Amino acid sequence: MTSTWRLVVVLGSICFAASLALSSVYDLTKEPIAYQKKLEMIRSLEAVLPGMTVDPDSGYLDMQREDGAPVRVFRSISDGEVKGAAFEVVAPDGFSGNIYIMMGVQANGELGGIVILSHAETPGLGSPIEKEEWKGQLKGRSLENSDLRVKKDGGDIDQMTGATISPRAVVGAVKKGLEWFDKNKDQILTDEEKTS
């Protein structure tokens, strides 16, 4: 056997063994990763709809935004009545890209809260959008009781010192989410199981 063929056989064996090991690790970690993602989703839903119970496996609606993008709406249903809904919105105009937000809206149209799911904002500057001290001021806000803009733009929401872009993006996405909820509230608040 020539040295070239020997090298091909050795490298092929190593690649096969590595792919087999990787496949085994994937099989072992698939369920724990899915379980952790579900727990993270439950924590987010509990944070944005405080005091309400939401099961991420049932009671949701698959809907569409105005641009045709799909959105899954998780609903809290108690005594046959929808008490609130949670769904994800995206702020495309963050300083460093998209900011993904889970927001909860009570049946009366007031914001139950938000959770920043992911972002790439500057640590220490734009990243405080994750802190309760800032995002807590959004709780209870609605299209009727607030001017949902940062104070620098004439609104009611405090921005952060030295960082306006990130808060502006989050507040803008939340406002659009509340507007979308308001346009679709009849469908969202109807207690019909329409799961996929």
Residue frames as a rotation matrix with the C-alpha (Angstrom) as fourth column:
MET 1
0.588 0.809 0.000 0.00
0.809 -0.588 0.000 0.00
0.000 0.000 -1.000 0.00
THR 2
-0.217 -0.675 0.706 1.44
0.602 -0.661 -0.447 3.36
0.768 0.328 0.550 -0.95
SER 3
-0.794 -0.174 -0.583 1.83
0.592 -0.438 -0.676 6.12
-0.138 -0.882 0.451 1.59
THR 4
-0.840 0.540 0.058 -0.90
-0.481 -0.789 0.383 8.18
0.253 0.293 0.922 -0.13
TRP 5
-0.060 0.845 -0.531 -3.45
-0.151 0.518 0.842 5.38
0.987 0.131 0.096 0.20
ARG 6
-0.344 -0.125 -0.931 -2.42
0.826 0.432 -0.363 4.77
0.448 -0.893 -0.046 3.79
LEU 7
-0.985 -0.040 -0.167 -2.98
0.110 -0.892 -0.439 8.47
-0.131 -0.451 0.883 4.54
VAL 8
-0.516 0.853 -0.078 -6.42
-0.590 -0.288 0.754 8.34
0.621 0.435 0.652 2.87
VAL 9
0.000 0.502 -0.865 -7.42
0.341 0.813 0.472 5.27
0.940 -0.295 -0.172 4.92
VAL 10
-0.595 -0.292 -0.748 -6.20
0.794 -0.075 -0.603 6.82
0.120 -0.953 0.277 8.20
LEU 11
-0.969 0.245 -0.035 -7.89
-0.239 -0.963 -0.126 10.17
-0.064 -0.113 0.991 7.57
GLY 12
-0.323 0.891 -0.318 -11.09
-0.426 0.164 0.890 8.43
0.845 0.423 0.326 6.46
SER 13
-0.139 0.215 -0.967 -11.10
0.673 0.737 0.067 6.32
0.727 -0.641 -0.247 9.63
ILE 14
-0.845 -0.221 -0.487 -10.56
0.517 -0.571 -0.638 9.39
-0.138 -0.791 0.596 11.80
CYS 15
-0.809 0.587 0.013 -13.38
-0.539 -0.751 0.382 11.29
0.234 0.302 0.924 10.05
PHE 16
-0.130 0.781 -0.611 -15.74
-0.058 0.609 0.791 8.32
0.990 0.138 -0.033 10.41
ALA 17
-0.326 -0.067 -0.943 -14.93
0.859 0.395 -0.325 7.94
0.394 -0.916 -0.071 14.13
ALA 18
-0.972 -0.062 -0.226 -15.36
0.156 -0.893 -0.423 11.70
-0.175 -0.447 0.877 14.71
SER 19
-0.583 0.811 -0.055 -18.72
-0.599 -0.383 0.703 11.79
0.548 0.443 0.710 12.92
LEU 20
-0.059 0.525 -0.849 -19.91
0.357 0.806 0.473 8.74
0.932 -0.275 -0.235 14.88
ALA 21
-0.596 -0.235 -0.768 -18.87
0.802 -0.120 -0.585 10.41
0.045 -0.965 0.260 18.16
LEU 22
-0.969 0.244 -0.032 -20.57
-0.244 -0.970 0.002 13.67
-0.030 0.009 0.999 17.18
SER 23
-0.314 0.891 -0.327 -23.76
-0.347 0.212 0.913 11.83
0.884 0.400 0.243 16.25
SER 24
-0.150 0.203 -0.968 -23.74
0.732 0.680 0.030 10.03
0.664 -0.704 -0.251 19.62
VAL 25
-0.853 -0.201 -0.482 -23.25
0.486 -0.643 -0.592 13.29
-0.192 -0.739 0.646 21.54
TYR 26
-0.787 0.615 0.037 -26.12
-0.505 -0.678 0.533 14.90
0.353 0.401 0.845 19.61
ASP 27
-0.095 0.780 -0.618 -28.43
0.054 0.624 0.779 11.99
0.994 0.041 -0.101 20.44
LEU 28
-0.314 -0.106 -0.943 -27.47
0.887 0.320 -0.331 12.20
0.337 -0.941 -0.007 24.12
THR 29
-0.838 -0.142 -0.527 -27.96
0.392 -0.828 -0.401 15.96
-0.380 -0.543 0.749 24.41
LYS 30
-0.752 0.564 0.342 -31.02
0.155 -0.352 0.923 16.50
0.641 0.747 0.177 22.17
GLU 31
0.189 0.911 -0.365 -33.64
0.646 0.165 0.745 15.88
0.740 -0.377 -0.558 24.86
PRO 32
-0.003 -0.198 -0.980 -31.89
0.940 -0.334 0.065 17.80
-0.340 -0.922 0.187 27.68
ILE 33
-0.942 -0.335 -0.036 -31.41
0.295 -0.872 0.391 20.79
-0.162 0.358 0.920 25.36
ALA 34
-0.465 0.850 0.247 -35.10
0.201 -0.171 0.965 20.71
0.862 0.498 -0.091 24.33
TYR 35
0.267 0.544 -0.795 -36.11
0.892 0.172 0.417 20.48
0.364 -0.821 -0.439 28.00
GLN 36
-0.419 -0.514 -0.748 -33.93
0.755 -0.656 0.028 23.48
-0.505 -0.553 0.663 28.92
LYS 37
-0.949 0.117 0.293 -35.39
0.126 -0.711 0.691 25.51
0.289 0.693 0.660 26.04
LYS 38
-0.043 0.995 -0.094 -38.89
0.474 0.103 0.875 24.69
0.880 -0.007 -0.475 27.26
LEU 39
0.165 0.036 -0.986 -37.99
0.979 -0.126 0.159 25.79
-0.118 -0.991 -0.056 30.81
GLU 40
-0.813 -0.515 -0.271 -36.56
0.461 -0.854 0.240 29.03
-0.355 0.070 0.932 29.43
MET 41
-0.671 0.651 0.355 -39.77
0.136 -0.362 0.922 29.62
0.729 0.667 0.155 27.49
ILE 42
0.247 0.781 -0.574 -41.89
0.773 0.198 0.602 28.98
0.584 -0.592 -0.555 30.60
ARG 43
-0.207 -0.405 -0.890 -39.77
0.871 -0.490 0.020 31.43
-0.445 -0.772 0.455 32.63
SER 44
-0.979 -0.156 0.132 -40.18
0.202 -0.825 0.528 34.07
0.026 0.544 0.839 29.90
LEU 45
-0.318 0.939 0.133 -43.95
0.284 -0.039 0.958 33.56
0.904 0.343 -0.254 29.75
GLU 46
0.286 0.387 -0.876 -44.25
0.937 0.077 0.340 33.79
0.199 -0.919 -0.341 33.54
ALA 47
-0.548 -0.588 -0.595 -42.19
0.695 -0.716 0.067 37.00
-0.466 -0.377 0.801 33.53
VAL 48
-0.980 0.133 0.146 -44.26
-0.004 -0.753 0.657 38.77
0.197 0.644 0.739 30.88
LEU 49
-0.018 0.999 0.032 -47.63
-0.276 -0.036 0.960 37.60
0.961 0.008 0.277 32.19
PRO 50
-0.888 -0.430 0.160 -47.13
-0.253 0.167 -0.953 37.70
0.383 -0.887 -0.258 35.96
GLY 51
-0.593 0.648 0.478 -49.68
-0.544 0.115 -0.831 35.75
-0.593 -0.753 0.284 37.97
MET 52
0.478 0.751 -0.455 -50.98
-0.852 0.270 -0.450 33.94
-0.215 0.602 0.769 34.90
THR 53
-0.064 -0.433 0.899 -50.45
-0.102 0.899 0.426 30.35
-0.993 -0.064 -0.102 33.83
VAL 54
0.494 0.128 -0.860 -49.37
-0.853 -0.123 -0.508 29.67
-0.171 0.984 0.049 30.27
ASP 55
0.330 -0.359 0.873 -48.60
0.099 0.933 0.346 26.23
-0.939 -0.028 0.343 28.89
PRO 56
-0.225 -0.485 -0.845 -46.25
-0.742 -0.478 0.471 26.56
-0.632 0.733 -0.252 25.90
ASP 57
-0.952 -0.164 0.257 -47.43
0.000 0.842 0.540 23.18
-0.305 0.514 -0.802 24.58
SER 58
-0.364 0.891 0.271 -51.11
0.925 0.310 0.220 24.06
0.112 0.331 -0.937 24.29
GLY 59
0.445 0.690 -0.571 -53.44
0.744 -0.640 -0.194 27.00
-0.499 -0.339 -0.797 24.01
TYR 60
-0.438 -0.623 -0.648 -51.43
0.087 -0.747 0.659 28.90
-0.895 0.232 0.381 21.44
LEU 61
0.791 0.609 0.048 -52.36
0.167 -0.139 -0.976 30.44
-0.588 0.780 -0.212 18.13
ASP 62
-0.422 -0.836 0.351 -50.19
0.680 -0.036 0.732 30.48
-0.599 0.547 0.584 15.03
MET 63
0.702 0.658 -0.274 -50.84
0.383 -0.672 -0.634 33.83
-0.601 0.340 -0.724 13.36
GLN 64
0.007 -0.689 0.725 -49.16
0.976 -0.152 -0.153 36.24
0.216 0.709 0.672 10.95
ARG 65
-0.284 -0.178 -0.942 -47.85
0.408 -0.911 0.049 39.75
-0.867 -0.371 0.332 11.21
GLU 66
0.602 0.526 -0.601 -48.71
-0.223 -0.612 -0.759 42.42
-0.767 0.591 -0.251 8.63
ASP 67
-0.009 -0.716 -0.698 -45.54
-0.963 -0.183 0.200 41.53
-0.271 0.674 -0.687 6.70
GLY 68
0.567 0.340 -0.750 -46.58
-0.607 0.788 -0.102 37.87
0.557 0.513 0.653 6.52
ALA 69
-0.565 -0.819 -0.101 -44.03
-0.480 0.426 -0.766 36.69
0.671 -0.384 -0.634 9.09
PRO 70
0.189 0.659 -0.728 -45.37
0.303 0.666 0.682 33.94
0.934 -0.350 -0.073 11.38
VAL 71
-0.560 -0.296 0.774 -45.91
-0.644 -0.432 -0.631 34.63
0.521 -0.852 0.051 15.06
ARG 72
-0.284 0.434 -0.855 -46.92
0.526 0.816 0.240 32.17
0.802 -0.381 -0.460 17.78
VAL 73
-0.244 0.338 0.909 -49.23
-0.658 -0.746 0.101 33.70
0.712 -0.574 0.404 20.37
PHE 74
-0.688 -0.011 -0.726 -49.23
0.465 0.761 -0.453 31.96
0.557 -0.649 -0.518 23.77
ARG 75
-0.115 0.766 0.632 -52.43
-0.397 -0.618 0.678 32.55
0.910 -0.173 0.376 25.73
SER 76
-0.998 -0.052 0.019 -53.33
-0.034 0.307 -0.951 32.37
0.044 -0.950 -0.308 29.38
ILE 77
-0.263 0.958 -0.115 -56.82
-0.336 0.021 0.942 30.92
0.905 0.286 0.316 29.67
SER 78
-0.996 0.017 -0.088 -58.65
0.088 0.311 -0.946 30.71
0.011 -0.950 -0.312 32.97
ASP 79
-0.413 0.911 0.001 -62.31
0.215 0.099 -0.972 29.79
-0.885 -0.401 -0.237 33.54
GLY 80
0.138 0.476 0.869 -62.90
0.914 0.277 -0.297 29.78
-0.382 0.835 -0.396 29.78
GLU 81
0.979 0.188 -0.080 -61.60
0.156 -0.941 -0.301 33.32
-0.132 0.282 -0.950 29.38
VAL 82
0.236 -0.930 0.282 -58.35
0.803 0.024 -0.596 34.53
0.547 0.367 0.752 27.81
LYS 83
0.755 0.013 -0.656 -56.62
0.546 -0.568 0.616 36.66
-0.364 -0.823 -0.436 30.45
GLY 84
0.437 -0.670 -0.600 -53.52
-0.549 -0.727 0.412 37.59
-0.712 0.149 -0.686 28.46
ALA 85
0.953 -0.171 0.248 -51.26
0.301 0.597 -0.743 36.72
-0.021 0.783 0.621 25.57
ALA 86
0.310 -0.922 -0.232 -47.52
-0.264 -0.317 0.911 36.59
-0.913 -0.221 -0.342 24.99
PHE 87
0.871 -0.086 0.484 -45.64
0.479 0.368 -0.797 36.73
-0.109 0.926 0.361 21.73
GLU 88
-0.065 -0.987 -0.147 -42.25
0.737 -0.147 0.660 37.62
-0.673 -0.065 0.737 20.31
VAL 89
0.981 0.195 -0.020 -41.43
0.133 -0.734 -0.666 40.89
-0.145 0.650 -0.746 18.58
VAL 90
0.128 -0.969 0.212 -38.21
0.978 0.159 0.134 41.95
-0.164 0.190 0.968 16.90
ALA 91
0.764 -0.057 -0.643 -36.60
-0.040 -0.998 0.041 45.38
-0.644 -0.005 -0.765 17.04
PRO 92
0.662 -0.504 0.555 -34.62
0.749 0.428 -0.506 45.49
0.017 0.751 0.661 13.79
ASP 93
0.544 -0.382 0.747 -33.08
0.128 -0.842 -0.524 48.87
0.829 0.381 -0.409 14.57
GLY 94
0.889 -0.345 -0.300 -30.92
0.337 0.050 0.940 48.07
-0.309 -0.937 0.161 17.58
PHE 95
0.568 -0.737 -0.367 -27.44
-0.683 -0.671 0.288 49.60
-0.458 0.087 -0.885 17.65
SER 96
-0.539 -0.841 0.047 -25.81
-0.716 0.487 0.500 46.24
-0.443 0.236 -0.865 16.86
GLY 97
-0.876 0.238 -0.419 -28.64
-0.164 0.671 0.723 44.48
0.453 0.702 -0.549 15.05
ASN 98
0.000 0.980 -0.199 -31.89
-0.146 0.197 0.970 42.75
0.989 0.029 0.143 15.92
ILE 99
-0.844 -0.059 0.533 -33.22
-0.535 0.034 -0.844 42.71
0.032 -0.998 -0.061 19.48
TYR 100
-0.423 0.689 -0.588 -35.59
0.091 0.678 0.729 39.79
0.902 0.255 -0.350 20.16
ILE 101
-0.814 0.234 0.532 -38.26
-0.576 -0.453 -0.681 40.51
0.081 -0.860 0.503 22.77
MET 102
-0.530 0.753 -0.390 -40.98
0.678 0.653 0.338 38.42
0.509 -0.085 -0.857 24.41
MET 103
-0.872 0.302 0.386 -43.85
-0.429 -0.852 -0.300 40.66
0.238 -0.427 0.872 25.43
GLY 104
-0.658 0.705 -0.263 -46.99
0.752 0.635 -0.178 39.91
0.041 -0.315 -0.948 27.39
VAL 105
-0.800 0.495 0.340 -50.24
-0.378 -0.855 0.355 41.80
0.467 0.155 0.871 26.97
GLN 106
-0.794 0.600 0.100 -53.18
0.149 0.352 -0.924 41.57
-0.589 -0.719 -0.369 29.35
ALA 107
-0.303 0.764 0.569 -56.68
0.946 0.315 0.081 41.26
-0.117 0.563 -0.818 27.94
ASN 108
0.621 0.571 -0.536 -57.27
0.554 -0.804 -0.215 44.97
-0.554 -0.163 -0.816 28.64
GLY 109
0.801 -0.327 0.501 -54.37
0.381 -0.367 -0.849 45.92
0.461 0.871 -0.170 26.33
GLU 110
0.749 -0.570 0.338 -51.88
-0.662 -0.616 0.426 46.78
-0.035 -0.543 -0.839 29.08
LEU 111
0.166 -0.811 -0.562 -48.35
-0.433 0.452 -0.780 45.46
0.886 0.373 -0.276 28.90
GLY 112
0.979 0.162 -0.126 -47.68
0.017 0.547 0.837 42.73
0.205 -0.821 0.533 31.46
GLY 113
0.458 -0.889 0.003 -43.93
-0.289 -0.146 0.946 42.93
-0.841 -0.434 -0.324 30.91
ILE 114
0.793 -0.307 -0.526 -41.10
-0.505 0.151 -0.850 42.19
0.341 0.940 -0.035 28.52
VAL 115
0.544 -0.738 0.399 -38.13
0.096 0.528 0.844 39.85
-0.833 -0.421 0.358 28.45
ILE 116
0.360 -0.542 -0.759 -35.15
-0.924 -0.320 -0.209 40.50
-0.130 0.777 -0.616 26.18
LEU 117
0.945 0.068 0.321 -34.55
-0.042 0.995 -0.085 37.09
-0.325 0.067 0.943 24.60
SER 118
0.173 -0.944 0.282 -31.36
0.880 0.277 0.385 37.99
-0.441 0.182 0.879 22.74
HIS 119
0.997 0.027 -0.073 -29.41
-0.007 -0.906 -0.424 40.98
-0.078 0.423 -0.903 21.48
ALA 120
0.272 -0.954 0.123 -25.93
0.938 0.234 -0.255 42.07
0.214 0.185 0.959 20.48
GLU 121
0.851 0.110 0.513 -25.98
0.066 -0.992 0.104 45.54
0.520 -0.054 -0.852 22.05
THR 122
-0.065 -0.966 0.249 -22.81
-0.175 -0.235 -0.956 47.05
0.982 -0.106 -0.154 23.50
PRO 123
0.148 0.078 -0.986 -22.10
0.837 0.521 0.167 45.61
0.527 -0.850 0.011 26.98
GLY 124
-0.418 -0.291 -0.861 -22.60
0.835 -0.496 -0.238 48.26
-0.358 -0.818 0.450 29.66
LEU 125
-0.945 0.091 -0.314 -24.08
-0.185 -0.941 0.285 50.77
-0.270 0.327 0.906 27.23
GLY 126
-0.370 0.848 -0.379 -27.08
-0.799 -0.082 0.595 49.28
0.473 0.523 0.709 25.40
SER 127
-0.577 0.083 -0.812 -27.23
0.129 0.992 0.010 46.03
0.807 -0.099 -0.583 27.33
PRO 128
-0.970 0.240 0.026 -29.04
-0.064 -0.155 -0.986 47.56
-0.233 -0.958 0.166 30.36
ILE 129
-0.334 0.894 -0.299 -32.25
-0.846 -0.145 0.512 47.08
0.415 0.424 0.805 28.35
GLU 130
-0.223 0.188 -0.956 -32.23
0.120 0.979 0.164 43.67
0.967 -0.078 -0.241 30.06
LYS 131
-0.934 -0.253 -0.253 -32.31
0.269 -0.032 -0.963 45.14
0.235 -0.967 0.098 33.57
GLU 132
-0.149 0.946 -0.287 -35.57
0.971 0.195 0.139 45.27
0.188 -0.258 -0.948 35.49
GLU 133
-0.303 -0.005 -0.953 -34.90
0.500 -0.852 -0.155 48.89
-0.812 -0.523 0.261 36.53
TRP 134
-0.841 -0.028 -0.540 -35.32
-0.387 -0.666 0.638 49.94
-0.378 0.745 0.549 32.90
LYS 135
-0.815 0.519 -0.258 -37.78
-0.013 0.428 0.903 47.45
0.580 0.739 -0.342 31.41
GLY 136
-0.599 0.588 -0.544 -39.98
0.789 0.318 -0.526 47.57
-0.136 -0.744 -0.654 34.54
GLN 137
-0.672 0.330 -0.663 -41.16
-0.128 -0.934 -0.334 51.05
-0.730 -0.139 0.669 33.57
LEU 138
-0.820 0.364 -0.442 -43.01
-0.473 0.003 0.881 49.50
0.322 0.931 0.170 30.61
LYS 139
-0.784 0.542 -0.303 -45.34
0.606 0.773 -0.186 47.38
0.134 -0.329 -0.935 32.79
GLY 140
-0.145 0.855 -0.498 -48.92
0.690 -0.273 -0.671 48.59
-0.709 -0.441 -0.550 32.75
ARG 141
-0.599 -0.096 -0.795 -48.35
-0.375 -0.844 0.384 50.80
-0.707 0.528 0.470 29.71
SER 142
0.010 0.621 0.784 -50.82
0.728 0.533 -0.432 50.71
-0.686 0.575 -0.447 26.85
LEU 143
-0.543 -0.135 0.829 -51.56
0.778 -0.451 0.437 52.58
0.315 0.882 0.351 23.65
GLU 144
0.398 0.832 0.388 -54.19
0.541 -0.554 0.633 54.57
0.742 -0.042 -0.670 25.57
ASN 145
0.936 0.090 -0.341 -52.32
0.348 -0.386 0.854 55.50
-0.055 -0.918 -0.393 28.75
SER 146
0.236 -0.933 -0.270 -48.81
0.297 -0.195 0.935 56.28
-0.925 -0.301 0.231 27.44
ASP 147
0.808 -0.234 -0.541 -46.84
-0.587 -0.410 -0.699 57.96
-0.058 0.882 -0.468 24.72
LEU 148
0.752 -0.474 0.457 -44.67
0.269 0.855 0.444 54.97
-0.601 -0.211 0.771 23.85
ARG 149
0.614 -0.712 0.341 -41.53
0.233 -0.249 -0.940 56.79
0.754 0.657 0.013 22.83
VAL 150
-0.097 -0.706 -0.701 -38.36
0.985 0.035 -0.172 57.59
0.146 -0.707 0.692 24.75
LYS 151
0.486 0.321 -0.813 -38.29
0.604 -0.796 0.047 60.97
-0.632 -0.514 -0.580 26.51
LYS 152
-0.541 -0.764 -0.352 -35.65
0.196 -0.521 0.831 62.27
-0.818 0.380 0.432 24.08
ASP 153
-0.886 0.288 0.362 -38.30
0.382 0.013 0.924 61.87
0.261 0.958 -0.122 21.35
GLY 154
-0.636 0.647 0.421 -41.04
-0.641 -0.746 0.181 63.48
0.431 -0.155 0.889 23.48
GLY 155
0.078 0.688 -0.722 -42.45
-0.065 0.726 0.685 60.26
0.995 -0.006 0.102 24.96
ASP 156
0.710 0.369 0.600 -42.93
-0.603 -0.122 0.789 58.85
0.364 -0.921 0.135 28.47
ILE 157
0.929 -0.320 -0.188 -40.15
0.360 0.899 0.248 56.25
0.089 -0.298 0.950 28.63
ASP 158
0.625 -0.775 -0.089 -36.75
-0.533 -0.508 0.677 57.00
-0.570 -0.376 -0.730 30.17
GLN 159
0.753 -0.542 -0.374 -33.80
-0.076 0.493 -0.867 56.17
0.654 0.681 0.330 27.99
MET 160
0.665 -0.604 -0.439 -30.42
0.718 0.356 0.598 55.31
-0.205 -0.713 0.671 29.46
THR 161
0.668 -0.507 -0.544 -27.64
-0.329 -0.858 0.395 57.83
-0.667 -0.085 -0.740 29.94
GLY 162
-0.308 -0.884 -0.351 -25.46
-0.690 -0.047 0.722 57.73
-0.655 0.465 -0.596 26.87
ALA 163
-0.968 0.029 0.250 -27.64
0.173 0.798 0.578 55.15
-0.183 0.603 -0.777 25.12
THR 164
-0.301 0.900 -0.316 -30.77
-0.658 -0.436 -0.614 56.12
-0.690 0.023 0.724 23.25
ILE 165
-0.424 0.102 -0.900 -30.68
-0.853 0.290 0.434 53.79
0.305 0.952 -0.036 20.24
SER 166
-0.901 0.033 -0.432 -31.25
0.105 0.984 -0.143 50.52
0.421 -0.174 -0.890 22.15
PRO 167
-0.676 0.707 -0.210 -34.14
0.284 -0.014 -0.959 51.79
-0.680 -0.708 -0.191 24.33
ARG 168
-0.308 0.558 -0.771 -35.69
-0.782 -0.610 -0.129 53.54
-0.542 0.562 0.624 21.32
ALA 169
-0.636 0.008 -0.772 -35.58
-0.592 0.637 0.495 50.26
0.495 0.771 -0.400 19.36
VAL 170
-0.911 0.289 -0.292 -37.14
0.401 0.786 -0.472 48.24
0.093 -0.547 -0.832 22.19
VAL 171
-0.513 0.751 -0.415 -39.89
0.006 -0.481 -0.877 50.79
-0.858 -0.452 0.242 22.87
GLY 172
-0.380 0.341 -0.860 -40.66
-0.898 -0.357 0.256 51.04
-0.219 0.870 0.442 19.16
ALA 173
-0.772 0.057 -0.633 -40.95
-0.230 0.903 0.362 47.25
0.592 0.425 -0.684 18.83
VAL 174
-0.827 0.491 -0.274 -43.17
0.483 0.370 -0.794 47.05
-0.289 -0.788 -0.543 21.92
LYS 175
-0.415 0.687 -0.597 -45.43
-0.454 -0.725 -0.518 49.79
-0.788 0.056 0.613 20.57
LYS 176
-0.451 0.217 -0.866 -45.76
-0.849 0.195 0.491 47.94
0.276 0.956 0.097 17.26
GLY 177
-0.897 0.098 -0.430 -46.51
0.180 0.971 -0.155 44.75
0.403 -0.216 -0.889 19.21
LEU 178
-0.661 0.689 -0.298 -49.27
0.241 -0.181 -0.953 46.49
-0.711 -0.702 -0.047 21.16
GLU 179
-0.316 0.532 -0.786 -50.70
-0.827 -0.560 -0.046 47.88
-0.465 0.636 0.617 17.91
TRP 180
-0.663 0.027 -0.748 -50.65
-0.493 0.737 0.463 44.39
0.563 0.676 -0.475 16.36
PHE 181
-0.900 0.350 -0.260 -52.36
0.431 0.622 -0.654 42.96
-0.067 -0.701 -0.711 19.47
ASP 182
-0.508 0.730 -0.456 -55.02
-0.216 -0.621 -0.753 45.68
-0.834 -0.284 0.474 19.31
LYS 183
-0.339 0.351 -0.873 -55.78
-0.940 -0.148 0.306 44.93
-0.022 0.925 0.380 15.63
ASN 184
-0.403 0.078 -0.912 -55.99
-0.346 0.909 0.231 41.18
0.847 0.409 -0.339 16.30
LYS 185
-0.827 -0.041 0.560 -57.43
-0.561 0.100 -0.822 41.09
-0.022 -0.994 -0.106 19.82
ASP 186
0.240 0.970 0.048 -60.78
-0.960 0.244 -0.140 39.64
-0.147 -0.013 0.989 18.78
GLN 187
0.534 -0.112 -0.838 -59.06
-0.357 0.869 -0.344 36.54
0.766 0.483 0.424 17.39
ILE 188
-0.527 -0.843 -0.111 -56.49
-0.201 0.250 -0.947 36.37
0.826 -0.477 -0.301 20.21
LEU 189
-0.778 0.207 0.593 -59.01
-0.626 -0.177 -0.760 36.77
-0.052 -0.962 0.267 23.03
THR 190
0.355 0.880 -0.315 -61.49
-0.878 0.429 0.211 34.22
0.320 0.202 0.926 21.67
ASP 191
-0.214 -0.428 0.878 -61.16
-0.777 0.619 0.112 31.04
-0.592 -0.659 -0.465 23.71
GLU 192
0.909 0.377 -0.179 -60.84
-0.407 0.707 -0.579 28.57
-0.092 0.599 0.796 20.87
GLU 193
0.216 -0.846 0.487 -58.12
-0.079 0.482 0.872 25.97
-0.973 -0.227 0.037 20.77
LYS 194
0.976 0.033 -0.218 -56.34
-0.217 -0.031 -0.976 26.45
-0.039 0.999 -0.023 17.45
THR 195
0.242 -0.942 0.230 -53.07
-0.488 0.087 0.869 24.72
-0.839 -0.323 -0.438 18.05
SER 196
0.441 -0.204 -0.874 -50.91
-0.853 0.207 -0.479 23.31
0.279 0.957 -0.083 15.30
